Amino acid sequence: MLRLPAFPALRRCADRWAVSPRAMDVVAAASAFGLMVLDVPGLARADNSLTGVTATLVLAAGAATLVLRRRAPWVPFVVALFLMGWLHELTMIQFALYSLGRFRGRRVAVLATLLYVAAAYALFNLPGWPAKHGETLSEFLGLVVPIGALAAGVGIAAYRQDLVLALQIQRNEAAARQAVQEERISVGRDVHDLVGRELTVLAVRAEVLAVRARGDAHQKDFEELADTARRAHHMLNETLVRRADSDAATPGLEGLAALAEESERMGSPVELTVAEEAKALSPLRQTAVHRVVRECLTNAAKHAPGLPVTVTITVEGRDLRVEVRNPLPGTPPDRAPVSTGTGLFSMEERVASMGGSLHARREHGAYAVTALLPTGFGH
């Protein structure tokens, strides 16, 4: 047995159809027919070949061509000229000119308007032109020209509005694509920062274990593990050379202790000093400090493994001072450290975006990174 769809489904279908372009075309056709049918009694009297019924059918057929106004707007235009010449009906031409302006633009609408005026003028000079449409040339022009110009002008305005709307939609889509791209970059940034750091820890720890296991059967395994971590880090760096910033998952000053503990596990003891006043910083500034310290500790583990690192965070007037210092190794590491070369740039960009400055330098046998950021406390 055939089951009819539920009423809610029918209602949703009707709602979707009501806002569809096809529905608007049907409404336009029905509106034109409703206006023209008012002239049926007069048309039947003026033309003995038509009755009320046949005149209604002719007008209905003419109005029905407006359903094609999007795909073929010239069809209702030609039909409108035919109705104007046969029945002197001017209602249909208004809908046709509007449709040409709306769906084909200004040039087509202007051309169609000129054709309409020329055809109407030719009909005006033939016998049988109704007096209600102008007995003199000035009356004719005063009626016919404004009808066509107004209809075409409204259509052109609607066409331009459609273009503006389409442009806005394109902009919204571009903004959405940009947001997706930024999110992908953000994910890449997190992957580089988090996974890259873990790979560095793995490589350093594996090398330390390889040294401790020298002469042992597992020495080769530890060395292979360190090489694997380095290769993975290289691949990560090649994939993510340019990095974006993402602060959502980065802790503030409370996460510095964990960074220090992790650095100590890598063989580089950290002396961490944080001024009590610094804990009142905004989360955004604390995130910037955490990023700077984390990058500095990672660089120290790469370039000066096993050497102590001093991290000092103090408040000096309106500025927050972050200084990370580590001794330079007497000899370079046995293996060249894996690095993208963008860590310092990333730190400088982050600090500068908050109105601060960052300096990295070698002095007195040590490497020091100093960042100054406005505290934003206010005085």
C-alpha contacts under 8 A as a table, 3 or more apart, distances in Angstrom:
res1	aa1	res2	aa2	distance
5	P	9	A	6.36
5	P	10	L	6.75
6	A	9	A	5.41
6	A	10	L	6.52
7	F	10	L	4.98
7	F	11	R	6.11
8	P	11	R	4.99
8	P	12	R	6.19
9	A	12	R	5.14
9	A	13	C	6.17
10	L	13	C	5.06
10	L	14	A	6.11
11	R	14	A	5.01
11	R	15	D	6.08
12	R	15	D	5.03
12	R	16	R	6.21
13	C	16	R	5.21
13	C	17	W	6.21
14	A	17	W	5.08
14	A	18	A	5.99
15	D	18	A	5.12
15	D	19	V	6.78
16	R	19	V	5.72
16	R	20	S	6.46
17	W	20	S	5.05
17	W	22	R	7.72
17	W	23	A	6.26
18	A	23	A	5.63
18	A	24	M	7.72
19	V	23	A	6.62
19	V	24	M	7.35
20	S	23	A	5.36
20	S	24	M	6.71
21	P	24	M	5.09
21	P	25	D	6.33
22	R	25	D	5.08
22	R	26	V	6.32
22	R	67	V	7.42
23	A	26	V	5.09
23	A	27	V	6.21
24	M	27	V	4.99
24	M	28	A	6.17
25	D	28	A	5.04
25	D	29	A	6.24
25	D	66	L	6.55
25	D	67	V	4.99
25	D	68	L	7.69
25	D	69	R	7.26
26	V	29	A	5.09
26	V	30	A	6.09
26	V	66	L	7.62
26	V	67	V	5.86
27	V	30	A	5.04
27	V	31	S	6.00
28	A	31	S	5.10
28	A	32	A	6.22
28	A	66	L	6.91
28	A	67	V	7.80
28	A	95	F	7.75
29	A	32	A	5.23
29	A	33	F	6.21
29	A	63	A	5.10
29	A	64	A	5.63
29	A	65	T	7.46
29	A	66	L	5.25
29	A	67	V	6.38
30	A	33	F	5.10
30	A	34	G	6.01
30	A	63	A	7.16
30	A	64	A	7.86
31	S	34	G	5.01
31	S	35	L	6.32
32	A	35	L	5.30
32	A	36	M	6.17
32	A	63	A	6.00
32	A	91	T	6.92
32	A	92	M	6.30
32	A	95	F	7.10
33	F	36	M	5.08
33	F	37	V	5.88
33	F	59	L	6.48
33	F	60	A	5.87
33	F	63	A	5.48
34	G	37	V	5.40
34	G	38	L	6.99
35	L	38	L	5.74
35	L	39	D	7.78
35	L	91	T	7.18
36	M	39	D	5.58
36	M	40	V	7.20
36	M	59	L	6.85
36	M	89	E	7.66
36	M	91	T	6.38
36	M	92	M	7.60
37	V	40	V	5.18
37	V	56	T	6.33
37	V	59	L	7.12
38	L	41	P	7.42
39	D	42	G	5.47
39	D	43	L	6.15
40	V	43	L	5.00
40	V	44	A	6.10
40	V	52	G	6.04
40	V	55	A	6.11
40	V	56	T	6.45
41	P	44	A	5.26
41	P	45	R	6.45
41	P	52	G	6.37
42	G	45	R	5.18
42	G	46	A	6.10
43	L	46	A	5.10
43	L	47	D	6.06
43	L	50	L	7.51
43	L	52	G	7.98
43	L	55	A	7.01
43	L	87	L	6.81
44	A	47	D	5.46
44	A	48	N	6.44
44	A	49	S	7.80
44	A	50	L	5.28
44	A	51	T	5.08
44	A	52	G	5.69
44	A	55	A	6.69
45	R	48	N	6.40
47	D	50	L	5.77
47	D	87	L	7.95
48	N	51	T	7.33
50	L	53	V	7.83
50	L	54	T	5.68
50	L	55	A	5.68
51	T	54	T	5.25
51	T	55	A	5.90
52	G	55	A	5.27
52	G	56	T	6.14
53	V	56	T	5.16
53	V	57	L	6.30
54	T	57	L	5.00
54	T	58	V	6.17
55	A	58	V	5.13
55	A	59	L	6.23
56	T	59	L	5.25
56	T	60	A	6.04
57	L	60	A	5.01
57	L	61	A	6.13
58	V	61	A	5.20
58	V	62	G	6.26
59	L	62	G	5.01
59	L	63	A	6.06
60	A	63	A	5.13
60	A	64	A	6.05
61	A	64	A	5.11
61	A	65	T	6.92
62	G	65	T	5.68
62	G	66	L	7.83
62	G	76	P	7.28
62	G	79	V	6.26
62	G	80	A	7.29
62	G	83	L	7.81
62	G	92	M	7.87
63	A	66	L	5.72
63	A	76	P	7.71
63	A	92	M	7.04
64	A	67	V	5.88
65	T	68	L	5.64
65	T	69	R	7.28
65	T	75	V	6.79
65	T	76	P	5.24
65	T	79	V	7.81
66	L	69	R	4.96
66	L	73	P	7.59
66	L	76	P	5.61
66	L	95	F	7.89
66	L	96	A	7.41
67	V	70	R	7.66
68	L	71	R	5.61
68	L	72	A	5.39
68	L	73	P	6.28
68	L	75	V	7.33
68	L	76	P	7.45
69	R	72	A	5.39
69	R	73	P	4.02
69	R	74	W	7.54
69	R	75	V	7.51
69	R	76	P	6.77
69	R	96	A	7.58
69	R	99	S	5.90
69	R	100	L	7.60
69	R	103	F	7.86
70	R	73	P	5.90
70	R	99	S	7.37
70	R	103	F	6.10
72	A	75	V	5.84
72	A	76	P	7.98
73	P	76	P	5.93
73	P	77	F	6.61
73	P	96	A	6.97
73	P	99	S	6.18
73	P	100	L	5.66
73	P	103	F	7.63
74	W	77	F	4.91
74	W	78	V	6.12
74	W	96	A	7.79
74	W	100	L	7.23
75	V	78	V	5.33
75	V	79	V	6.27
76	P	79	V	4.93
76	P	80	A	5.90
76	P	96	A	5.64
77	F	80	A	4.99
77	F	81	L	6.32
77	F	93	I	6.41
77	F	96	A	4.86
77	F	97	L	6.84
78	V	81	L	5.13
78	V	82	F	6.29
79	V	82	F	4.98
79	V	83	L	6.22
80	A	83	L	5.09
80	A	84	M	6.08
80	A	89	E	7.88
80	A	90	L	7.66
80	A	92	M	5.24
80	A	93	I	4.91
80	A	96	A	6.94
81	L	84	M	4.97
81	L	85	G	6.19
81	L	93	I	6.82
81	L	116	Y	7.23
81	L	119	A	7.60
82	F	85	G	5.16
82	F	86	W	6.10
83	L	86	W	5.14
83	L	87	L	5.38
83	L	88	H	6.31
83	L	89	E	5.71
83	L	90	L	7.91
83	L	92	M	7.81
84	M	87	L	5.60
84	M	88	H	4.03
84	M	89	E	4.60
84	M	90	L	5.88
84	M	93	I	7.81
84	M	120	A	7.84
85	G	88	H	5.47
85	G	89	E	7.81
85	G	120	A	7.93
85	G	123	L	6.65
86	W	89	E	7.95
88	H	129	W	7.47
88	H	130	P	7.47
89	E	92	M	6.89
90	L	93	I	5.55
90	L	94	Q	6.98
91	T	94	Q	5.58
91	T	95	F	7.11
92	M	95	F	5.43
92	M	96	A	6.32
93	I	96	A	4.91
93	I	97	L	6.02
93	I	148	G	7.52
94	Q	97	L	5.31
94	Q	98	Y	6.15
94	Q	147	I	6.67
94	Q	148	G	6.23
94	Q	151	A	5.40
94	Q	152	A	7.77
95	F	98	Y	5.13
95	F	99	S	6.13
95	F	151	A	7.14
96	A	99	S	5.08
96	A	100	L	6.33
97	L	100	L	5.13
97	L	101	G	6.27
97	L	109	A	6.53
97	L	112	A	6.89
97	L	113	T	6.93
97	L	148	G	6.72
97	L	151	A	5.83
97	L	152	A	5.06
97	L	155	G	7.37
98	Y	101	G	5.20
98	Y	102	R	5.97
98	Y	109	A	7.88
98	Y	151	A	4.88
98	Y	152	A	4.79
98	Y	153	G	7.47
98	Y	154	V	6.46
98	Y	155	G	4.33
98	Y	156	I	7.60
99	S	102	R	5.00
99	S	103	F	5.98
99	S	104	R	7.89
99	S	152	A	7.90
99	S	155	G	6.26
100	L	103	F	5.48
100	L	104	R	5.29
100	L	105	G	6.94
100	L	108	V	6.65
100	L	109	A	5.48
100	L	112	A	7.69
100	L	152	A	7.31
100	L	155	G	7.05
101	G	104	R	5.55
101	G	105	G	4.86
101	G	106	R	5.89
101	G	108	V	6.80
101	G	109	A	4.61
101	G	152	A	5.32
101	G	153	G	7.09
101	G	154	V	7.53
101	G	155	G	4.21
101	G	156	I	4.49
101	G	157	A	7.96
101	G	158	A	7.85
101	G	159	Y	6.59
102	R	105	G	6.13
102	R	154	V	7.85
102	R	155	G	4.16
102	R	156	I	5.38
102	R	157	A	7.44
102	R	158	A	5.56
102	R	159	Y	4.42
103	F	155	G	7.85
103	F	159	Y	6.30
104	R	107	R	7.88
104	R	108	V	6.00
104	R	109	A	7.16
104	R	159	Y	7.73
105	G	108	V	5.89
105	G	109	A	6.24
105	G	155	G	7.97
105	G	156	I	5.78
105	G	159	Y	6.12
105	G	160	R	7.90
106	R	109	A	5.09
106	R	110	V	6.08
106	R	156	I	5.59
107	R	110	V	5.26
107	R	111	L	6.22
108	V	111	L	5.13
108	V	112	A	6.06
109	A	112	A	5.09
109	A	113	T	6.07
109	A	152	A	5.73
109	A	156	I	7.30
110	V	113	T	5.07
110	V	114	L	6.28
110	V	152	A	7.29
111	L	114	L	5.22
111	L	115	L	6.28
112	A	115	L	5.02
112	A	116	Y	6.09
113	T	116	Y	5.00
113	T	117	V	6.21
113	T	148	G	5.80
113	T	149	A	6.64
113	T	152	A	7.01
114	L	117	V	5.16
114	L	118	A	6.10
115	L	118	A	5.12
115	L	119	A	6.06
116	Y	119	A	5.15
116	Y	120	A	6.04
116	Y	148	G	7.37
117	V	120	A	5.06
117	V	121	Y	6.02
117	V	144	V	6.99
117	V	145	V	6.44
117	V	148	G	7.61
118	A	121	Y	5.10
118	A	122	A	6.24
119	A	122	A	5.13
119	A	123	L	6.30
120	A	123	L	5.05
120	A	124	F	6.06
120	A	144	V	7.48
121	Y	124	F	4.89
121	Y	125	N	6.48
122	A	125	N	5.39
122	A	126	L	6.77
123	L	126	L	5.16
123	L	129	W	6.74
124	F	127	P	7.66
124	F	129	W	5.59
124	F	140	F	7.76
125	N	129	W	7.70
126	L	129	W	6.64
129	W	133	H	7.41
130	P	133	H	5.66
130	P	134	G	7.23
130	P	135	E	7.71
131	A	134	G	5.20
131	A	135	E	5.03
132	K	135	E	7.39
133	H	139	E	7.67
133	H	140	F	6.18
133	H	143	L	6.87
133	H	144	V	7.74
134	G	137	L	7.07
134	G	138	S	7.77
134	G	139	E	4.68
134	G	140	F	4.26
134	G	141	L	7.94
134	G	143	L	7.18
135	E	139	E	6.41
135	E	140	F	6.76
136	T	139	E	5.23
136	T	140	F	6.12
137	L	140	F	4.95
137	L	141	L	6.09
138	S	141	L	5.16
138	S	142	G	5.93
139	E	142	G	4.99
139	E	143	L	6.26
140	F	143	L	5.34
140	F	144	V	5.89
141	L	144	V	5.31
141	L	145	V	5.39
141	L	146	P	7.85
142	G	145	V	6.21
142	G	146	P	6.59
143	L	146	P	6.00
143	L	147	I	6.50
144	V	147	I	5.35
144	V	148	G	6.56
145	V	148	G	5.41
145	V	149	A	6.03
146	P	149	A	5.05
146	P	150	L	5.67
147	I	150	L	5.50
147	I	151	A	6.22
148	G	151	A	5.30
148	G	152	A	6.05
149	A	152	A	5.24
149	A	153	G	5.83
150	L	153	G	5.03
150	L	154	V	6.13
151	A	154	V	5.33
151	A	155	G	6.29
152	A	155	G	5.02
152	A	156	I	6.16
153	G	156	I	5.07
153	G	157	A	6.19
154	V	157	A	5.08
154	V	158	A	6.21
155	G	158	A	5.05
155	G	159	Y	6.11
156	I	159	Y	4.88
156	I	160	R	6.24
157	A	160	R	5.18
157	A	161	Q	6.18
158	A	161	Q	4.91
158	A	162	D	6.15
159	Y	162	D	5.06
159	Y	163	L	6.37
160	R	163	L	4.93
160	R	164	V	6.24
161	Q	164	V	5.03
161	Q	165	L	6.14
162	D	165	L	5.01
162	D	166	A	6.03
163	L	166	A	5.01
163	L	167	L	6.05
164	V	167	L	5.03
164	V	168	Q	6.12
165	L	168	Q	5.00
165	L	169	I	6.17
166	A	169	I	5.03
166	A	170	Q	6.19
167	L	170	Q	4.99
167	L	171	R	6.14
168	Q	171	R	4.97
168	Q	172	N	6.13
169	I	172	N	5.02
169	I	173	E	6.11
170	Q	173	E	5.00
170	Q	174	A	6.01
171	R	174	A	4.93
171	R	175	A	6.00
172	N	175	A	4.96
172	N	176	A	6.08
173	E	176	A	4.95
173	E	177	R	6.13
174	A	177	R	5.01
174	A	178	Q	6.02
175	A	178	Q	4.93
175	A	179	A	6.08
176	A	179	A	5.00
176	A	180	V	6.22
177	R	180	V	5.01
177	R	181	Q	6.09
178	Q	181	Q	4.93
178	Q	182	E	6.04
179	A	182	E	5.05
179	A	183	E	6.07
180	V	183	E	5.01
180	V	184	R	6.19
181	Q	184	R	5.02
181	Q	185	I	6.19
182	E	185	I	4.96
182	E	186	S	5.96
182	E	244	A	7.99
183	E	186	S	4.83
183	E	187	V	6.14
184	R	187	V	5.03
184	R	188	G	6.15
185	I	188	G	4.88
185	I	189	R	6.07
185	I	243	R	6.84
185	I	244	A	5.81
186	S	189	R	4.96
186	S	190	D	6.34
186	S	243	R	7.75
186	S	244	A	5.62
186	S	245	D	6.33
186	S	246	S	5.73
187	V	190	D	5.12
187	V	191	V	6.13
188	G	191	V	4.96
188	G	192	H	6.09
188	G	240	L	6.63
188	G	243	R	7.03
188	G	244	A	7.68
189	R	192	H	5.16
189	R	193	D	6.10
189	R	240	L	7.60
189	R	243	R	5.16
189	R	244	A	5.43
189	R	245	D	6.48
189	R	246	S	7.03
190	D	193	D	5.10
190	D	194	L	5.76
190	D	195	V	7.78
190	D	246	S	7.16
191	V	194	L	5.39
191	V	195	V	5.29
191	V	196	G	7.03
192	H	195	V	5.60
192	H	196	G	4.95
192	H	197	R	7.60
192	H	236	L	6.85
192	H	237	N	7.52
192	H	240	L	6.82
192	H	243	R	7.93
193	D	196	G	5.43
193	D	197	R	5.95
194	L	197	R	5.33
194	L	198	E	6.32
195	V	198	E	5.06
195	V	199	L	6.11
196	G	199	L	5.09
196	G	200	T	6.25
196	G	233	H	6.05
196	G	236	L	7.19
197	R	200	T	5.01
197	R	201	V	6.23
197	R	298	T	6.98
198	E	201	V	5.00
198	E	202	L	6.06
199	L	202	L	4.92
199	L	203	A	6.07
199	L	229	A	5.51
199	L	230	R	7.20
199	L	232	A	7.45
199	L	233	H	6.24
200	T	203	A	5.12
200	T	204	V	6.13
200	T	229	A	7.27
200	T	230	R	7.46
200	T	233	H	7.49
200	T	298	T	7.81
200	T	302	K	7.60
201	V	204	V	5.23
201	V	205	R	5.98
201	V	266	M	6.34
202	L	205	R	5.21
202	L	206	A	5.95
202	L	226	A	6.94
202	L	229	A	6.49
203	A	206	A	5.14
203	A	207	E	6.21
203	A	225	L	7.24
203	A	226	A	4.38
203	A	227	D	7.24
203	A	229	A	5.38
203	A	230	R	6.35
204	V	207	E	5.16
204	V	208	V	6.23
204	V	226	A	7.18
204	V	266	M	6.41
204	V	301	A	7.77
204	V	305	P	7.94
205	R	208	V	5.03
205	R	209	L	6.15
205	R	226	A	7.94
205	R	266	M	6.00
206	A	209	L	5.08
206	A	210	A	6.03
206	A	222	F	5.29
206	A	223	E	6.67
206	A	225	L	6.32
206	A	226	A	5.14
207	E	210	A	4.89
207	E	211	V	6.23
207	E	222	F	6.71
207	E	223	E	6.35
207	E	226	A	6.02
208	V	211	V	5.20
208	V	212	R	6.31
209	L	212	R	4.98
209	L	213	A	5.95
209	L	219	Q	7.67
209	L	222	F	6.48
210	A	213	A	5.03
210	A	214	R	6.08
210	A	218	H	7.67
210	A	219	Q	4.88
210	A	220	K	7.33
210	A	221	D	7.97
210	A	222	F	5.07
210	A	223	E	5.86
211	V	214	R	5.19
211	V	219	Q	7.49
213	A	216	D	5.07
213	A	217	A	7.78
213	A	218	H	6.57
213	A	219	Q	5.16
214	R	219	Q	5.65
215	G	219	Q	6.75
216	D	219	Q	5.54
217	A	220	K	7.04
218	H	221	D	5.11
218	H	222	F	6.38
219	Q	222	F	5.28
219	Q	223	E	6.30
220	K	223	E	5.05
220	K	224	E	6.13
221	D	224	E	5.12
221	D	225	L	6.15
222	F	225	L	4.96
222	F	226	A	6.22
223	E	226	A	5.10
223	E	227	D	6.24
224	E	227	D	5.02
224	E	228	T	6.09
225	L	228	T	5.08
225	L	229	A	6.29
226	A	229	A	5.18
226	A	230	R	6.26
227	D	230	R	5.07
227	D	231	R	6.16
228	T	231	R	5.14
228	T	232	A	6.18
229	A	232	A	5.11
229	A	233	H	6.15
230	R	233	H	4.99
230	R	234	H	6.14
230	R	338	V	6.89
231	R	234	H	4.99
231	R	235	M	6.26
232	A	235	M	5.11
232	A	236	L	6.18
233	H	236	L	4.96
233	H	237	N	6.13
233	H	338	V	6.98
234	H	237	N	5.09
234	H	238	E	6.20
234	H	338	V	6.67
235	M	238	E	5.14
235	M	239	T	6.26
236	L	239	T	5.17
236	L	240	L	6.05
237	N	240	L	5.12
237	N	241	V	5.55
237	N	339	S	7.45
237	N	340	T	5.88
238	E	241	V	5.89
240	L	243	R	6.41
241	V	340	T	6.40
241	V	342	T	7.54
242	R	342	T	7.56
243	R	346	S	7.89
246	S	249	A	7.42
246	S	250	T	7.81
247	D	250	T	5.24
247	D	284	L	7.83
247	D	287	T	6.62
250	T	287	T	6.17
250	T	290	H	7.59
250	T	291	R	7.80
251	P	254	E	6.89
251	P	255	G	5.55
251	P	286	Q	7.74
251	P	287	T	6.10
251	P	290	H	6.97
252	G	255	G	5.72
252	G	256	L	7.51
252	G	283	P	6.43
252	G	286	Q	4.52
252	G	287	T	4.76
252	G	288	A	7.96
252	G	289	V	7.32
252	G	290	H	5.71
253	L	256	L	5.45
253	L	279	K	6.91
253	L	286	Q	5.66
253	L	287	T	7.46
253	L	289	V	7.25
253	L	290	H	6.22
254	E	257	A	6.71
255	G	258	A	5.43
255	G	259	L	6.57
255	G	290	H	7.22
256	L	259	L	5.00
256	L	260	A	6.24
256	L	290	H	6.56
256	L	293	V	7.68
257	A	260	A	5.03
257	A	261	E	6.23
257	A	272	L	7.69
258	A	261	E	5.07
258	A	262	E	6.14
259	L	262	E	5.13
259	L	263	S	6.16
259	L	294	R	6.74
259	L	297	L	7.91
260	A	263	S	5.09
260	A	264	E	6.22
260	A	269	P	7.41
260	A	270	V	5.53
260	A	271	E	7.87
260	A	272	L	7.30
261	E	264	E	5.08
261	E	265	R	6.33
261	E	270	V	7.75
262	E	265	R	5.08
262	E	266	M	6.47
263	S	266	M	5.01
263	S	267	G	6.58
263	S	268	S	5.46
263	S	269	P	6.45
263	S	270	V	6.93
263	S	297	L	6.86
263	S	301	A	7.39
264	E	267	G	5.01
264	E	268	S	4.78
264	E	269	P	4.45
264	E	270	V	6.47
265	R	268	S	7.24
266	M	301	A	7.29
266	M	305	P	7.90
266	M	306	G	7.49
267	G	305	P	6.81
267	G	306	G	4.69
267	G	307	L	7.52
268	S	301	A	6.81
268	S	305	P	6.27
268	S	306	G	4.46
268	S	307	L	5.19
268	S	308	P	5.17
268	S	309	V	6.73
269	P	306	G	7.57
269	P	307	L	7.06
269	P	308	P	4.80
269	P	309	V	6.20
270	V	308	P	5.81
270	V	309	V	4.75
270	V	310	T	5.73
270	V	311	V	7.10
271	E	308	P	7.67
271	E	309	V	6.28
271	E	310	T	4.77
271	E	311	V	6.01
272	L	310	T	6.25
272	L	311	V	4.85
272	L	312	T	6.13
273	T	311	V	6.15
273	T	312	T	4.80
273	T	313	I	6.07
274	V	278	A	7.00
274	V	312	T	6.15
274	V	313	I	4.77
274	V	314	T	6.41
275	A	278	A	5.44
275	A	279	K	7.42
275	A	313	I	6.00
275	A	314	T	5.11
275	A	315	V	6.90
276	E	279	K	5.72
276	E	280	A	7.93
277	E	280	A	5.83
277	E	281	L	7.87
277	E	314	T	7.89
277	E	315	V	6.73
278	A	281	L	5.63
278	A	313	I	7.44
278	A	314	T	6.76
278	A	315	V	6.35
278	A	320	L	7.36
281	L	285	R	6.19
281	L	286	Q	6.17
281	L	375	T	6.41
281	L	376	G	7.57
281	L	377	F	7.55
282	S	285	R	5.39
282	S	286	Q	6.23
282	S	376	G	7.95
283	P	286	Q	4.98
283	P	287	T	6.03
284	L	287	T	5.12
284	L	288	A	6.43
285	R	288	A	5.01
285	R	289	V	6.31
285	R	354	M	7.88
285	R	373	L	7.98
285	R	375	T	7.71
286	Q	289	V	5.07
286	Q	290	H	6.17
287	T	290	H	5.06
287	T	291	R	6.20
288	A	291	R	5.13
288	A	292	V	6.29
288	A	350	R	6.75
288	A	351	V	6.89
289	V	292	V	5.18
289	V	293	V	6.17
289	V	322	V	7.35
290	H	293	V	5.26
290	H	294	R	5.97
291	R	294	R	5.16
291	R	295	E	6.12
291	R	347	M	7.43
292	V	295	E	5.27
292	V	296	C	6.16
292	V	347	M	5.87
293	V	296	C	5.06
293	V	297	L	6.13
293	V	311	V	7.66
293	V	324	V	7.10
294	R	297	L	5.23
294	R	298	T	6.15
295	E	298	T	5.09
295	E	299	N	6.17
295	E	343	G	6.71
295	E	347	M	7.71
296	C	299	N	5.10
296	C	300	A	6.11
296	C	324	V	6.79
296	C	369	V	7.55
297	L	300	A	4.97
297	L	301	A	6.19
297	L	309	V	7.61
298	T	301	A	5.16
298	T	302	K	6.35
299	N	302	K	5.01
299	N	303	H	6.01
299	N	304	A	7.85
300	A	303	H	5.30
300	A	304	A	5.07
300	A	305	P	6.48
300	A	309	V	7.54
300	A	326	N	6.97
301	A	304	A	5.62
301	A	305	P	4.60
301	A	306	G	7.28
302	K	305	P	6.05
302	K	337	P	5.35
302	K	338	V	7.35
303	H	329	P	7.91
303	H	332	P	7.42
303	H	333	P	6.80
303	H	337	P	6.41
304	A	307	L	5.92
304	A	326	N	7.70
304	A	327	P	7.44
304	A	328	L	6.27
304	A	329	P	5.60
304	A	332	P	7.87
304	A	333	P	7.35
305	P	333	P	7.69
307	L	326	N	6.94
307	L	327	P	6.63
307	L	329	P	7.55
308	P	326	N	6.09
308	P	327	P	7.20
309	V	324	V	7.00
309	V	325	R	5.74
309	V	326	N	4.58
309	V	327	P	7.56
310	T	323	E	7.86
310	T	324	V	5.63
310	T	325	R	5.16
310	T	326	N	6.33
311	V	322	V	7.40
311	V	323	E	5.80
311	V	324	V	4.54
311	V	325	R	6.62
312	T	321	R	7.87
312	T	322	V	5.89
312	T	323	E	5.24
312	T	324	V	6.51
313	I	320	L	7.24
313	I	321	R	5.68
313	I	322	V	4.62
313	I	323	E	6.50
314	T	320	L	5.94
314	T	321	R	5.25
314	T	322	V	6.69
315	V	318	R	7.34
315	V	319	D	5.92
315	V	320	L	4.55
315	V	321	R	6.02
315	V	375	T	7.82
316	E	319	D	5.25
316	E	320	L	6.06
316	E	321	R	6.86
317	G	320	L	7.94
318	R	374	P	5.91
318	R	375	T	5.73
318	R	376	G	7.27
318	R	377	F	7.32
318	R	378	G	7.57
319	D	372	L	6.19
319	D	373	L	5.48
319	D	374	P	4.48
319	D	375	T	5.27
320	L	371	A	7.96
320	L	372	L	5.55
320	L	373	L	5.10
320	L	374	P	5.97
320	L	375	T	5.62
321	R	370	T	7.03
321	R	371	A	5.84
321	R	372	L	4.80
321	R	373	L	6.73
322	V	369	V	7.96
322	V	370	T	5.60
322	V	371	A	5.06
322	V	372	L	6.47
323	E	368	A	6.91
323	E	369	V	5.62
323	E	370	T	4.44
323	E	371	A	6.47
324	V	368	A	5.70
324	V	369	V	5.24
324	V	370	T	6.60
325	R	366	A	6.72
325	R	367	Y	5.66
325	R	368	A	4.34
325	R	369	V	6.43
326	N	366	A	5.58
326	N	367	Y	5.52
326	N	368	A	6.66
327	P	365	G	6.08
327	P	366	A	4.08
327	P	367	Y	6.14
328	L	365	G	5.72
328	L	366	A	4.95
328	L	367	Y	6.25
329	P	332	P	6.32
333	P	336	A	6.41
333	P	337	P	7.57
339	S	342	T	7.94
340	T	343	G	7.16
341	G	344	L	7.20
341	G	345	F	7.89
342	T	345	F	5.10
342	T	346	S	5.95
343	G	346	S	5.11
343	G	347	M	6.31
344	L	347	M	5.12
344	L	348	E	6.17
345	F	348	E	5.08
345	F	349	E	6.05
346	S	349	E	5.16
346	S	350	R	6.17
347	M	350	R	5.17
347	M	351	V	6.16
347	M	358	L	7.60
348	E	351	V	5.26
348	E	352	A	5.91
348	E	357	S	6.90
348	E	358	L	5.62
349	E	352	A	5.14
349	E	353	S	6.05
350	R	353	S	5.26
350	R	354	M	6.86
351	V	354	M	5.41
351	V	355	G	6.73
351	V	356	G	5.17
351	V	357	S	5.89
351	V	358	L	6.69
351	V	371	A	7.29
351	V	372	L	7.81
351	V	373	L	6.79
352	A	355	G	5.05
352	A	356	G	4.88
352	A	357	S	5.60
352	A	358	L	7.71
353	S	356	G	7.27
354	M	373	L	6.94
354	M	374	P	7.59
355	G	373	L	6.58
355	G	374	P	6.77
356	G	371	A	7.25
356	G	372	L	5.33
356	G	373	L	4.28
356	G	374	P	6.32
357	S	371	A	5.75
357	S	372	L	5.36
357	S	373	L	6.73
358	L	369	V	7.23
358	L	370	T	5.68
358	L	371	A	4.26
358	L	372	L	6.38
359	H	369	V	5.74
359	H	370	T	5.30
359	H	371	A	6.43
360	A	367	Y	7.43
360	A	368	A	5.77
360	A	369	V	4.34
360	A	370	T	6.42
361	R	367	Y	5.91
361	R	368	A	5.55
361	R	369	V	6.58
362	R	365	G	6.85
362	R	366	A	5.69
362	R	367	Y	4.56
362	R	368	A	6.27
363	E	366	A	5.38
363	E	367	Y	6.34
363	E	368	A	7.30
375	T	378	G	7.96
